[in-house]
């Protein structure tokens, strides 16, 4: 059964604003829509996943998505939601970022087959030969300064100062919509609610330019989704270390998984609608089960599984689950040995670490190892007492005071995990 795009977004809570006639247009025919992505980094972060999911639902509804990468607008900088002008990137930096982002988007959208396959367009292609004089003559004359000054993104910046570069941004983005409308029959622009002003500048430019140029009437549409705010007031998509990125080199799959797993119950009810393709009844059942047994955290587990597999892989998800169990006491030595080095270091990032030589490992008695070679314990007496009380584990195995450390204990040929009591971990690196 074909999905109705507007109905789907409505029950998911993903509509903030929409121009009149949008639903009628989408029900009338297969429609093309686009979202612009900002090339400020070589990876998308989870805040970008909201517009990505708009395109996913759009394509699943039988419509054609365009991904616009801002090779030109990335050289200007969008003032929306910004308190100061950002650093402009070089051409090489922008092109590198665009290629990386495109590769990530291919995990979400079908770019390969079908009438409604996704396409990538780069606005540098139509701006590179567009002179400044031609732009202000052919585009600038259709939109008044009063119209542009009325936009929130402009009004909020006037007192603190705003360059002409940033002021012109909405006109540049508006021309993107016009170009795609004329050349790709793109009738709809999607985005976050902070983009509403820029998007409707595009719909207005299309209407006025077609009329003023004698090309007849033209109608374009806009739809935005709410910006996500977390229940505790903190910014969605941020962790203690900054942005939560889709690139595994920037945010490990384990940390990515943990971000979703640690979502509050209130946020999880909202985010599972935004970031998964689970159906309405399935989500209702999960929410009901969550209310009945919140300690099981079924919503968070379903959310973390769906998003981690989609962004990374099932293998990464399974490793993240095993790694989580290790940290919280349920894992085994076998699971620990299976972890790749980068996952192991990600899981135990921040725990105290000791560096020792390879000679110190061979045939080292456990008491000397714990109290002299590593200082896990302040004294041999303290180490012996804890060993006697069954409170020390090497690589998740309980050990006694007669245990001898050897190279057989090395994880990834250079690490040993020591656990003191239930929660105190130490990572020993053998060099």
C-alpha positions as CSV (number, residue, x, y, z in Angstrom):
1,X,0.0,0.0,0.0
2,X,1.3,3.4,-1.0
3,X,2.2,5.7,1.9
4,X,0.7,9.1,2.1
5,X,3.6,11.5,2.8
6,X,1.7,14.1,4.8
7,X,-0.3,11.5,6.8
8,X,2.9,9.7,7.6
9,X,4.7,12.8,8.8
10,X,1.6,13.9,10.7
11,X,1.4,10.9,13.1
12,X,5.1,11.1,13.5
13,X,4.9,14.7,14.7
14,X,7.2,15.8,11.9
15,X,5.3,18.8,10.4
16,X,5.9,22.3,11.7
17,X,4.8,24.5,8.8
18,X,3.3,23.7,5.3
19,X,2.1,26.0,2.5
20,X,-1.5,25.6,1.4
21,X,-2.0,23.1,-1.4
22,X,1.0,20.9,-0.6
23,X,-1.0,17.8,0.2
24,X,-3.1,18.2,-2.9
25,X,0.0,18.5,-5.1
26,X,1.5,15.3,-3.6
27,X,-1.8,13.4,-4.1
28,X,-2.1,14.6,-7.7
29,X,1.2,13.2,-9.1
30,X,4.7,12.0,-8.4
31,X,6.4,15.2,-7.2
32,X,10.0,16.1,-6.9
33,X,11.3,17.8,-3.7
34,X,14.7,18.8,-2.4
35,X,16.6,19.5,0.8
36,X,19.9,21.5,0.9
37,X,22.8,20.2,3.0
38,X,25.5,22.5,4.3
39,X,29.1,21.3,3.5
40,X,30.7,22.7,6.7
41,X,32.1,19.3,7.7
42,X,33.2,16.0,6.1
43,X,30.4,14.1,8.0
44,X,26.8,14.6,8.7
45,X,25.8,14.5,12.4
46,X,22.6,13.2,13.9
47,X,21.0,16.6,13.8
48,X,21.1,16.3,10.0
49,X,19.2,13.0,10.3
50,X,15.9,14.9,10.6
51,X,15.9,16.3,7.1
52,X,17.4,13.0,5.8
53,X,14.4,11.1,7.3
54,X,12.1,13.6,5.5
55,X,13.6,12.6,2.2
56,X,13.4,8.9,3.2
57,X,9.7,9.1,3.9
58,X,9.2,11.2,0.7
59,X,10.8,8.5,-1.4
60,X,8.9,5.7,0.3
61,X,5.7,7.6,-0.6
62,X,6.6,7.3,-4.3
63,X,8.0,10.8,-4.8
64,X,11.4,11.8,-6.1
65,X,14.0,13.3,-3.7
66,X,16.8,15.6,-4.7
67,X,19.7,16.2,-2.4
68,X,21.2,19.6,-3.0
69,X,24.8,19.9,-1.8
70,X,25.8,23.5,-1.3
71,X,29.0,23.9,-3.3
72,X,28.0,27.5,-3.9
73,X,26.1,28.4,-0.7
74,X,28.8,26.8,1.3
75,X,31.0,29.6,0.1
76,X,28.5,32.2,1.6
77,X,27.2,30.8,4.9
78,X,23.6,30.6,6.1
79,X,22.9,33.1,8.9
80,X,19.7,31.1,10.1
81,X,20.0,30.3,13.8
82,X,23.6,31.8,13.9
83,X,24.8,34.5,16.3
84,X,27.9,35.3,14.3
85,X,29.3,34.9,10.8
86,X,31.2,31.6,10.3
87,X,34.6,30.9,8.8
88,X,34.4,30.4,5.1
89,X,35.9,27.2,3.7
90,X,38.2,26.8,0.7
91,X,37.0,25.2,-2.5
92,X,39.0,22.0,-1.9
93,X,37.6,21.7,1.7
94,X,34.0,22.1,0.4
95,X,34.4,19.5,-2.4
96,X,35.9,17.0,0.0
97,X,33.0,17.5,2.5
98,X,30.4,17.2,-0.3
99,X,31.8,13.8,-1.4
100,X,31.9,12.4,2.1
101,X,28.3,13.5,2.9
102,X,27.1,12.1,-0.4
103,X,28.5,8.7,0.5
104,X,26.7,8.8,3.9
105,X,23.4,9.7,2.2
106,X,23.6,6.6,0.0
107,X,22.8,4.5,3.1
108,X,19.4,6.1,3.4
109,X,18.1,6.8,-0.1
110,X,17.8,4.8,-3.3
111,X,20.1,6.5,-5.9
112,X,20.2,3.5,-8.2
113,X,16.9,2.5,-9.8
114,X,13.3,3.5,-10.3
115,X,11.5,6.5,-11.7
116,X,11.8,8.1,-8.3
117,X,15.4,7.4,-7.6
118,X,17.2,10.0,-5.6
119,X,19.6,12.4,-7.3
120,X,22.4,14.7,-6.0
121,X,22.7,18.2,-7.4
122,X,25.4,20.8,-6.6
123,X,24.4,24.4,-6.7
124,X,27.9,25.4,-7.7
125,X,27.0,23.9,-11.2
126,X,24.6,26.7,-11.9
127,X,26.3,29.5,-9.9
128,X,29.8,29.1,-11.2
129,X,29.2,31.0,-14.4
130,X,26.5,33.4,-13.0
131,X,28.1,36.8,-12.8
132,X,27.2,39.2,-9.9
133,X,25.8,41.8,-12.3
134,X,23.6,39.1,-14.0
135,X,22.4,37.9,-10.6
136,X,21.3,41.2,-9.2
137,X,19.6,42.1,-12.6
138,X,17.9,38.7,-13.2
139,X,17.2,37.7,-9.6
140,X,17.6,40.6,-7.2
141,X,15.0,42.8,-8.9
142,X,12.2,40.4,-8.1
143,X,12.5,40.5,-4.3
144,X,12.3,43.7,-2.3
145,X,14.7,44.7,0.5
146,X,11.7,45.1,2.8
147,X,10.7,41.5,2.1
148,X,14.2,40.2,3.0
149,X,14.5,42.5,6.1
150,X,11.3,41.0,7.5
151,X,12.8,37.5,7.9
152,X,13.6,36.4,11.4
153,X,17.1,35.2,10.4
154,X,17.9,38.8,9.4
155,X,16.1,40.7,12.1
156,X,17.9,38.7,14.9
157,X,21.2,39.7,13.5
158,X,20.8,43.4,12.6
159,X,21.8,44.7,16.0
160,X,24.9,42.6,16.3
161,X,25.9,43.3,12.6
162,X,25.3,41.3,9.5
163,X,27.5,41.3,6.4
164,X,26.0,41.7,2.9
165,X,27.3,38.2,2.2
166,X,25.0,36.7,4.8
167,X,22.1,39.1,4.0
168,X,22.2,37.8,0.4
169,X,22.0,34.2,1.5
170,X,18.2,33.9,1.3
171,X,18.3,35.2,-2.3
172,X,20.9,32.7,-3.3
173,X,19.0,29.9,-1.7
174,X,15.8,31.2,-3.3
175,X,17.5,31.0,-6.7
176,X,18.4,27.3,-6.0
177,X,14.6,26.6,-5.7
178,X,13.9,28.5,-8.9
179,X,16.6,26.7,-10.8
180,X,15.4,23.3,-9.6
181,X,11.8,24.3,-10.3
182,X,12.6,25.3,-13.9
183,X,15.2,22.6,-14.8
184,X,14.2,19.6,-12.6
185,X,10.4,20.3,-12.1
186,X,11.1,20.4,-8.4
187,X,7.8,21.7,-6.8
188,X,8.6,21.3,-3.1
189,X,11.4,22.3,-0.7
190,X,11.7,20.5,2.6
191,X,13.8,21.5,5.7
192,X,13.9,22.4,9.3
193,X,11.7,25.1,10.8
194,X,14.7,27.4,11.0
195,X,14.7,27.4,7.2
196,X,11.1,28.5,6.7
197,X,12.1,32.1,5.8
198,X,14.7,31.0,3.2
199,X,12.3,28.4,1.7
200,X,9.4,30.8,1.3
201,X,11.7,33.3,-0.3
202,X,12.2,30.6,-2.9
203,X,8.5,30.1,-3.4
204,X,8.0,33.8,-3.7
205,X,10.9,34.2,-6.1
206,X,9.5,31.5,-8.4
207,X,6.0,33.1,-8.3
208,X,7.3,36.6,-9.1
209,X,10.0,35.7,-11.6
210,X,7.6,33.6,-13.7
211,X,5.0,36.4,-13.6
212,X,7.4,39.3,-14.1
213,X,9.2,37.4,-17.0
214,X,5.9,36.7,-18.7
215,X,6.2,32.9,-18.2
216,X,2.7,32.5,-16.7
217,X,1.8,31.4,-13.2
218,X,4.0,29.1,-11.2
219,X,3.2,27.6,-7.8
220,X,5.8,26.1,-5.5
221,X,5.4,24.6,-2.0
222,X,7.2,24.5,1.3
223,X,7.2,22.1,4.2
224,X,9.3,22.2,7.4
225,X,9.7,19.9,10.4
226,X,10.2,21.0,14.0
227,X,13.6,21.4,15.4
228,X,14.2,18.8,18.1
229,X,14.6,19.9,21.6
230,X,15.4,17.4,24.4
231,X,13.2,17.2,27.5
232,X,16.0,18.4,29.8
233,X,16.6,21.5,27.7
234,X,19.9,20.4,26.3
235,X,20.6,20.5,22.6
236,X,19.7,17.3,20.6
237,X,22.6,15.7,18.8
238,X,25.3,16.9,21.3
239,X,27.2,14.7,23.8
240,X,29.9,15.7,26.2
241,X,32.4,15.3,23.4
242,X,30.4,17.6,21.0
243,X,28.4,16.5,18.0
244,X,27.4,12.9,17.5
245,X,28.6,12.2,14.0
246,X,27.7,9.6,11.4
247,X,31.4,9.0,10.5
248,X,32.7,6.1,12.7
249,X,36.1,7.8,12.8
250,X,34.5,10.9,14.5
251,X,32.0,9.1,16.7
252,X,32.6,5.3,17.2
253,X,29.6,3.0,16.5
254,X,29.7,2.1,20.3
255,X,29.4,5.7,21.4
256,X,26.7,6.3,18.7
257,X,24.7,3.3,20.0
258,X,25.2,4.5,23.6
259,X,23.8,8.0,22.7
260,X,20.5,6.6,21.6
261,X,20.4,4.0,24.4
262,X,20.8,6.7,27.0
263,X,17.9,8.7,25.8
264,X,15.3,9.7,28.4
265,X,11.9,7.9,28.3
266,X,10.2,11.1,27.3
267,X,12.6,11.8,24.4
268,X,12.6,8.2,23.2
269,X,8.8,8.3,22.6
270,X,9.4,11.2,20.2
271,X,12.7,10.2,18.6
272,X,11.6,6.7,17.7
273,X,8.9,8.3,15.5
274,X,11.5,10.6,13.9
275,X,14.4,8.2,13.3
276,X,13.0,4.8,12.6
277,X,10.7,3.3,9.9
278,X,8.8,1.3,12.5
279,X,5.0,1.6,11.9
280,X,2.5,3.5,14.0
281,X,1.0,0.4,15.7
282,X,4.4,-1.1,16.4
283,X,5.5,2.1,18.0
284,X,2.3,2.4,20.0
285,X,2.9,-1.1,21.4
286,X,6.5,-0.3,22.3
287,X,5.4,2.9,24.1
288,X,2.7,0.9,26.0
289,X,5.3,-1.8,27.0
290,X,7.7,1.0,28.1
291,X,5.0,2.5,30.4
292,X,4.3,-1.0,31.9
293,X,8.0,-1.9,32.4
294,X,10.2,1.2,32.0
295,X,13.2,-0.5,33.6
296,X,13.5,-2.7,30.5
297,X,14.1,0.4,28.3
298,X,12.5,-1.3,25.3
299,X,12.0,2.0,23.4
300,X,15.6,3.0,23.8
301,X,16.8,-0.4,22.7
302,X,14.6,-0.5,19.6
303,X,15.7,3.1,18.8
304,X,19.4,2.4,19.2
305,X,19.2,-0.8,17.2
306,X,17.3,0.7,14.3
307,X,19.5,3.8,13.9
308,X,22.9,2.1,14.6
309,X,22.2,-0.6,11.9
310,X,21.0,2.0,9.4
311,X,23.9,4.4,9.9
312,X,26.6,1.8,10.5
313,X,25.9,-2.0,10.1
314,X,24.4,-4.9,11.9
315,X,27.9,-6.1,12.8
316,X,28.7,-2.7,14.4
317,X,25.4,-2.9,16.3
318,X,26.1,-6.4,17.6
319,X,29.6,-5.3,18.7
320,X,28.1,-2.3,20.5
321,X,25.7,-4.5,22.4
322,X,28.4,-6.9,23.4
323,X,30.6,-4.0,24.4
324,X,27.8,-2.5,26.5
325,X,27.3,-5.8,28.3
326,X,31.0,-5.9,29.1
327,X,31.0,-2.5,30.7
328,X,27.9,-3.2,32.8
329,X,29.0,-6.6,34.1
330,X,27.3,-9.2,31.9
331,X,30.0,-9.7,29.3
332,X,32.4,-12.6,29.1
333,X,36.1,-13.0,28.4
334,X,35.2,-14.5,25.0
335,X,33.2,-11.4,24.1
336,X,36.0,-9.2,25.3
337,X,38.6,-11.0,23.1
338,X,36.4,-10.5,20.0
339,X,36.3,-6.7,20.3
340,X,38.5,-4.9,17.7
341,X,41.0,-2.5,19.2
342,X,39.1,0.7,18.3
343,X,35.9,-0.7,20.0
344,X,37.8,-1.7,23.1
345,X,39.4,1.7,23.4
346,X,36.1,3.4,22.8
347,X,34.3,1.4,25.5
348,X,37.0,2.0,28.1
349,X,37.8,5.6,27.2
350,X,38.3,7.6,30.3
351,X,39.2,4.7,32.6
352,X,42.6,4.9,34.4
353,X,45.4,3.5,32.2
354,X,48.9,2.2,32.9
355,X,51.7,1.6,30.5
356,X,54.1,-1.3,31.2
357,X,56.8,-3.1,29.2
358,X,56.4,-6.5,27.7
359,X,59.1,-7.8,30.0
360,X,56.9,-6.9,33.0
361,X,54.1,-9.1,31.7
362,X,55.9,-12.4,31.3
363,X,55.4,-14.6,34.4
364,X,54.3,-11.7,36.6
365,X,52.7,-12.6,39.8
366,X,49.3,-11.0,40.2
367,X,50.1,-9.2,43.4
368,X,53.2,-7.6,41.9
369,X,51.3,-6.8,38.7
370,X,48.5,-5.0,40.6
371,X,50.5,-3.1,43.2
372,X,54.0,-2.5,41.8
373,X,53.9,-2.6,38.0
374,X,50.6,-0.8,37.6
375,X,49.5,0.7,40.9
376,X,45.9,-0.5,40.5
377,X,46.3,-1.0,44.3
378,X,48.2,1.2,46.6
379,X,49.8,-1.7,48.4
380,X,50.4,-5.5,48.1
381,X,48.4,-6.0,51.3
382,X,45.3,-4.2,49.8
383,X,45.7,-6.3,46.6
384,X,45.9,-9.6,48.6
385,X,42.8,-8.7,50.6
386,X,40.7,-7.9,47.5
387,X,42.0,-11.0,45.7
388,X,41.0,-13.1,48.7
389,X,37.5,-11.6,48.7
390,X,37.1,-12.5,45.0
391,X,37.1,-8.9,44.0
392,X,39.6,-8.8,41.1
393,X,39.1,-9.8,37.5
394,X,41.5,-10.0,34.7
395,X,39.8,-9.7,31.3
396,X,36.4,-10.5,33.0
397,X,37.8,-13.6,34.7
398,X,37.9,-13.7,38.5
399,X,41.4,-14.5,39.8
400,X,43.1,-15.4,43.1
401,X,46.4,-14.4,44.5
402,X,48.3,-17.3,42.9
403,X,47.4,-16.1,39.4
404,X,50.3,-15.5,37.0
405,X,50.0,-12.8,34.2
406,X,51.4,-13.8,30.8
407,X,51.2,-12.8,27.2
408,X,48.2,-15.1,26.9
409,X,46.2,-12.4,28.8
410,X,46.8,-9.8,26.1
411,X,43.8,-8.4,24.2
412,X,44.6,-7.4,20.7
413,X,48.2,-8.4,21.6
414,X,48.7,-5.4,23.8
415,X,46.0,-4.7,26.4
416,X,44.9,-6.2,29.7
417,X,41.7,-5.2,31.4
418,X,41.7,-5.2,35.2
419,X,38.5,-4.9,37.2
420,X,38.5,-4.0,40.9
421,X,35.2,-4.5,42.6
422,X,32.1,-4.1,40.5
423,X,32.7,-0.7,38.7
424,X,36.3,0.2,38.8
425,X,38.1,-0.6,35.5
426,X,41.8,-0.1,34.6
427,X,43.3,-0.6,31.1
428,X,46.9,-1.8,31.0
429,X,48.7,-1.2,27.8
430,X,51.8,-3.4,27.2
431,X,54.5,-1.7,25.1
